[in-house]
Amino acid sequence: MAKPITAFTCTACGASHRKWSGKCDACGAWNTIVEEAPLSQGPGRGLGTRKGKTIPLSDLAAQEAPPPRATSGIAELDRVLGGGLVPGSAILVGGDPGIGKSTLLLQAASAFARSGRSAIYVSGEEASAQVRMRAQRLGLGDAPVRLGAETALRDILTTLDAERPDVAVIDSIQTLWSDQIEAAPGSVAQVRTAAHELVTFAKRRGTAVILVGHVTKEGQIAGPRVVEHMVDTVLYFEGERGHQFRILRAHKNRFGPADEIGVFEMTGGGLSEVANPSALFLSERGEPTPGSAVFAGIEGTRPVLTEVQALVAPSTLASPRRTVVGLDGGRVSTILAVLEARCGIPFAGLDVFLNVAGGMRVSEPAADLAIAAALLGAREDSALPSDCVLFGEISLSGALRPVSQAENRLKEAQKLGFSRAILPSATKVEGVAGMRIDRTSDLTSFVGETFGAG
């Protein structure tokens, strides 16, 4: 009998290697390659001579009804899912430890159960008594949720197959183990096997399966990346420990828009949904202060207004500090370089601190103009009008490029009492009456008109 082939797999990225080494060539991590038995040897040469069955084929023009959806009653969660939970879908939820993943999913399971659908919550990290205590603290003790505490994959699948629930929550995928794999729970082979079996069960029985995944220090879901490809939806639960706001963001969704967000507020009674996040993120704005600019952004399908705050101070260090929270640090460095090269405004010898108020994360290029305005206001000690919003992308030449959905941004700003907007001159805006719109073509003219600098 041929000797079974030994596999070496990186626990950080899931890459396979022919032999062990101290560094993974795929992701560059050190001491992450472990020896594992392969999932299956497979046939020696091809699939043999036996033929398989013919699969049904259809035309692209074939009409199919949209999949039915089950709404939970939690509007922010239903929004991120694309309008509700699709039967037979597999959803992966990741987030930092203690951010509120288990709380959110326990509330979601209770909401589905109270709406008449059967729900099972399987915890692999906590005992049943601990989950019951949390449910009572959240006021969910009377919800008809079936609860179990187990980590054996075979027992969980047998229970789900016998109960046939509409919704099944598995907390978490890293704690499950299969008796067919000689590896510890949380290893690449175990996580991959558990995810494959649970996703297959969801498609076969029509049960919506929600999996909780741990995250690494870099904020990525731990385990092989193939798990994110197997599931239908990948959600990240974001937030800062010092803020009560939590953001549920869709990074992948086969049944709805990606990059959609749902905003929650952590309270003593659990997570409460925030229907108007713009008003919440701007609730603490007072008198106009230097270094503050309001950005009218788009998160998924909804407009969200956030405040960008900047502080510029003389530095005593040889290399001035650049501290950025809630924004892309590389993008901020590019804007600083454009301000110096195109507008003649240097930031050498100055410490720069940038922050997005409320713990929000902004990755949209349309925030460039608001970032530049906050930096210039802090440097020149000049404040923008309190009723002004900004958006626009800055190119390396210093020109301002238009962004999409300008009307939705302006209408959201108008709802919150803003009466003036500064945006690129090429932006097409129609149907926003009663709002003063100042157009500017490049960063140099914006600096001169708004701050009188440059």
Disulfide bonds with the S-S distance in Angstrom:
none
